[in-house]
């Protein structure tokens, strides 16, 4: 069973830029893993920010962007806001089975 | 709109079984695959398995093979998760979720507590 890895925690200054990554124990993350990124705040269900590595939803703030970078899926936040403080989860698909990363706790400070 | 409404919290003793339901509305249950995901306190989201609601075909994470059964009742637009031989590590929030158009729709979660 694959293991998906994320940074456990990151800190960004208000207005700053940070990149979260999502790697796979099986090798490079590709579009065939259909990467998803979710934001989860305490007491809430996860909210989809990015799907299929780079696609955003209408409710996804423009400051969030997804990419494939250096063999990993990446979520870049440009111009961090205090309300972006949350846990960010990535999800990869392996032949219809899902594997979540461990989540990155993002602090805006 | 799509809604997934789950059954209420459960408290179980070690070794017991639990069955959680997930009632779908706003879409046809048989059109989409329904997944179960759990989240233990302070832990990562963990995929458990899915059911193809039209055929009833299931797939399970190796972590739960032999302990987990996912079923559905199409007439009631409801899917079920049953987990056997519960242990303390199974204490978690259990979510049903479906994937439509690049979005995941989630139930509100069902807290299962395993304690003697």
Boltz contact constraints between the chains, C-beta under 6 A:
constraints:
  - contact:
      token1: [A, 1]
      token2: [B, 62]
      max_distance: 6.0
  - contact:
      token1: [A, 45]
      token2: [B, 106]
      max_distance: 6.0
  - contact:
      token1: [A, 48]
      token2: [B, 103]
      max_distance: 6.0
  - contact:
      token1: [A, 48]
      token2: [B, 104]
      max_distance: 6.0
  - contact:
      token1: [A, 51]
      token2: [B, 102]
      max_distance: 6.0
  - contact:
      token1: [A, 55]
      token2: [B, 102]
      max_distance: 6.0
  - contact:
      token1: [A, 89]
      token2: [B, 45]
      max_distance: 6.0
  - contact:
      token1: [A, 98]
      token2: [B, 47]
      max_distance: 6.0
  - contact:
      token1: [A, 100]
      token2: [B, 44]
      max_distance: 6.0
  - contact:
      token1: [A, 100]
      token2: [B, 45]
      max_distance: 6.0
  - contact:
      token1: [A, 102]
      token2: [B, 44]
      max_distance: 6.0
  - contact:
      token1: [A, 103]
      token2: [B, 44]
      max_distance: 6.0
